[in-house]
Amino acid sequence: MQSIAQTSTATSSLPEESVTASLTAEIMHDLDTGQPTLVASTHGNQGDLQVVTPAHLLAKVAEQHKQLDRIATLARRWDAQQRKSPGDEMTDRVLTASLERVIAALPSAVTEAMQSALPGRYTPELAAQFVEAMTAELRQAQKPEDYPLTAAQRGPVWMARYGCNPECGLDHAGADGEPGWHSTAPLETELRDIDDNCSAAENATVPFLGAQVVVDNYRSQAYGRRTLVWLHYGTSTGTLTPTKAREVLTAMRGFVAEFEAVVDQAEVIAVDDFDGDPEVARLDREAEDRRIAAVSKAHAEARA
C-alpha cells in the first residue's frame, strides 16, 4: 500500500471541526391513494425525512450550498494553517484574545456609560440590547473574507438585474441561482443542535437556532411581494411574518428567564445524583434478556 507523504509541521492551533453536506429529496406516491408527496432529509440515515414545500426544499438546497462553502473554507483554513509562520499564528491568537477581552468588558462598560450619560433611560434590558448589538458588530468584523456579500455591496447593477433588496446575501450568479426569493445571510447560534435522535457528528453540522429574512417577490406583479422570517430550530424551519416573528421573540425572551429557573432547580436537585453499580447493571440486563426470551417463547408456543 502506498502512503501519502506528510510534511512535518508544528502542532496546529485549529480546533477540531466536522462539516457535513447531505440532502436527499424525493417525490413519493402514497400506496393507497397514489397522491404524490415531496419529501426531503438532511441526515444520511434519513432519520429526519419529512414532507416539505418547494420553498422549504430550495431553502435546504441553499443551506447545503453553504455547508459546501464551509467545507471549502475548512480546506482553505487548513492550507493556510500549514503555510503560517509561528509569528503569524501568535498574532492571530493575540487578536482573538483581545477581541474576547473587549467583549467580556462590554456589559460593565455599557452599564456604567448609560447610567452616567442617560440615567433616565437606563434599564438592564436596554443595556443588554446595546451589548448584544455591539458584540454582533465586533464579531461581524471578524468574519472571513468569503462571507457572503450583500446585494448593496455588489452594487446597483446587481440589485437591478436580480431584483434584490439591499440586504440579500444570495449569490444569484453562482451556487444559489435564482430561486425566486431573496435572503439575508443566516444568523446562527454557535451552539450546535442537541437532537437526541442524531449523532454528535450530525448535530455538529446544524445550528441549535438560526434565522434569516426572506423576501419572496417571484412574479411580483401577479403574486405580490412578501417579507418573511425563517426561524430554524435544528433541522426544522418555521416561516413567520414579521409580526409573528416579533411575537415569537417576545415569547423566547420570557422563556429564557423561566428556563434559567428550571436550570437552577436542576442544579440543586442534581447534587444527589450518583453513578450506579456496573455489576448490578449487568445482572439486571441479563435478567431482562431472560424475561424477554421467555415471553417470546411463550408467544411462539401459543401460536404453534
N, C-alpha and C positions, 0 to 999 in steps of 0.2 A: 504493500500500500504506500502510495506516495504522499508525503506530508507537505503542507504549505509552509514555507519558511516564514517565521515571525521575527520582526525586528524587535530587539530588546529595548524597551523604553522605561522611563520612570513610572512608578505606580500612578494610575490615572486618578484624578480627583472627581471624575464624573460619577454621579450617583447611578446605582442600578436602575434600569428603566426597561419596561416592556411595553411595546406598542403593537396592537393587533388591528388589522383591517379585515373585516369579514361581513359580508352581506349576501343573503340569499333571498331571491324574490320568485314567486311562483303564482300562476293562476291555477287554482284548484276548482274542481267541479264537485258539487255535492252528490253523493252516491244515490240519494233518494230523489232529489228534485232536479239535478243537473244544473243547478244555479251556479255560475262561476263566481269565484271569490278571489280577490287579490290579497296575498299574504306575504309576509317578509319576516326575516330573522337576522339578527346580527351576531348570534352565537354559533360557533362551529357545530355544536350538537343540536341546534335549532330549538333549544330549550325555551326561547322567548318568542317562538313563532306566533304571530298574531295577525289579525285582519287589519289592513291599512288602506288609507285612501291614496290616490296617486300623489297628492301633495305631500303626504307624510313619507311616502316611499322616496320621492325626489329629495326630501329633506335628509333622509337616511343616506341617499347617494352622495349628497353634498358633504355629509359628515364623514363618510368613508373616504372621500377625496381629501378631506382634512387629515384623516388618520394616515393616509398615504403620504401626505405632505410632512406629517410628523415623523414618519419612518425615514423619509429623505433627510429631514433636519437632523434626526438622530445620527444618520450616517455621516452627514457633514460635520456635526459636532465631534464625532469620534475621529474623523480625519483631521480636523483642526487641532484636537487634543494631542494627537500623535506628532503634530508639527510644532507644537508650542515649546518655547524655551521655558526653563524654570522661572525666569524673571516675568514672563508673560502670565504664567499661571498664578504667581504670587500677586501680581497687580489685580487680576480678576478677583481673587479671594479678598483682597483689601477693599475693593469697590463694593463687593457684595456685602461684606460685613459692615461697611459704613452705611449702606442703604438700610440694612436691618436695624442698625442703631438709631438712625433718623426716624424710622417708622415706629420703633419702640418708644421713642421720646415724644411722638406726636400727641398722644392723649393728654398728658400733663401740660404740654406747651399750649395746646389749643384751649384747654380749660382755663389756664392762667391768663392767656391773652383775651379771651372773651369776657371773663369776669372783670378784667381791668378796663377794657375798651367798650364793652357792651353789657354792663351789669344788668340793665333792664331786660335784655333779650336772652341772656344766658339760660340755657337749660341743659342738663346732661344729655338729653336726646339730641338736641341741636348740635352740641359739641361732637357727639358721636357721629352724626351725619357728615360734619366737616372733616373729621378724621378719616372716615371711610372714603370720601371723595378724594382727599389729598393722597391717601395711600394708593388708591387706584391710579391716580395720575403718575405717581412715582414709579409704580410697577409697570405702567404702560410705557414709560420712557425706557425701560429695560427690555422690552420685548425684542425678539430677534429681528434682523433686517428683512427676513422673508415673511414677517407677519402681514396678513392681507392688507393691501392698500384700500382706502375708501374711495368711492367714486369722486368725491371732491378732490382727493389727492391726485386722481388720474386725470382730472380736468374736464372742462365743459364739453369738449368734443365727445369724450367717452360717455358723459351723462346724457347727451342728446342722442347719441347712437343707440344706447341700450335703455333709455328711459329711466335711468337710475335716480333715486333720491340721493342726496349728498352722502348719507351715512352708509350706503350699500357697500358691502365688502366682498361681493362675489366677483370672481374673475370670469366675466361673460365671454371673453375671447379665448379662455383657456379651459381648465378642467371643469369649471362649474357650468359652462354653456349658458343657454338662455331658457331657463325653466319656466318663465312666465311670472316670476316673482323676484323680489329683491330682499336682501337680508344684511343686517349688521353682522360683524364677526361675533360668534357666540361668547358670552361671558360664562366662565365655568369655575366651579369651586376647585381648589387644589385637592380637596378630599375626593378620593375616588369612590366608586359605587360600593355598596355594602350588601348586595343581594346574596342571601344565603343559598340561592339556587345556582349560583355561578362560582367558578373557581376564582382564586385570588388573581390569577393572571387575566381572566376575563374581566373582573371588576376593575382592574388597573387601567383598562382601556376606555372606561366610561366615567365621566364626572358624576359625583353624587347629585349635583344640581347644575343646571345650565339654563341660560335664557338668551333670546335674541329677538330683535324687532324684524318683522317680515312685512313687506309691502306687496300686496297682490294687485297688480294692475294689468293683468293679461286681458287684451282686447277691452280696454277700459271703457271705450265708447259704448260697448254693448253691456258689459258686466260691472262697470264701475271700478272704483279703487278702494281697497280695504287695508287698513293697518292693523296688524295682529302682533301678539306676543306669543312666541313659542316657549313654553316652560318645560324643560327637560328634567325628569327625575328618574335617574337610572336609564333604562332603555325605553322608557315611555315618554310620551310628549303630550302636553295639553295645549290646545290652541285657544288663546284668550283674546278678547277685545281689550283695549287699553283700560276701559272701565272695570272689567272683570279682573284684569291683572292687578289693578290698584286694590281691589277687594282681597285678592289672594295675598298681596304684600302685607296688608294690614293684619290679616289673619296669621300670617307667618310671624310677624313681629310679636303678636300676642302669644303665639305658641312657644316662641323662644324662651320667654320668661317662665312659662309653665313647664317646659321641658327641663329647664335648669333646676326647677324644684324637684322634678322626678329624678334627675341625676343625683342631686344632693341626697335625696332619700335613699336611692340605690346604694350610694357610697356608704351611708350609715349602716344599712342592712347587710352589706357585703362584708362587714367586719367579721361576721360569724361564719363566713364561707370556709370550707375546708376540702381537701382532696380525699377521695375515697381510697379504700384498700385495693390495690390491683389484684391480689389473690382472691378476695371476696368477689370482685367484679368478674373474674374468670369463672369461678364456680357458679355465679348467677347466670352467666351467658350459657354455660353448659347445661344447666338445669332448664333454661328457657328453650334451648335447642331440643332437648329430650321431650319437653312438653309439646312443642310444635310437631315433632316427628310422631308422637303418639296420637295426636289429634288427626294428623294427615292419614295415618294408617287406619284409624277407626273410620274415617270418612270413606276411604278406599274400600274397606271391607263391607261397609254398609251398601255401597253401590254395586258390589260384586253379586 
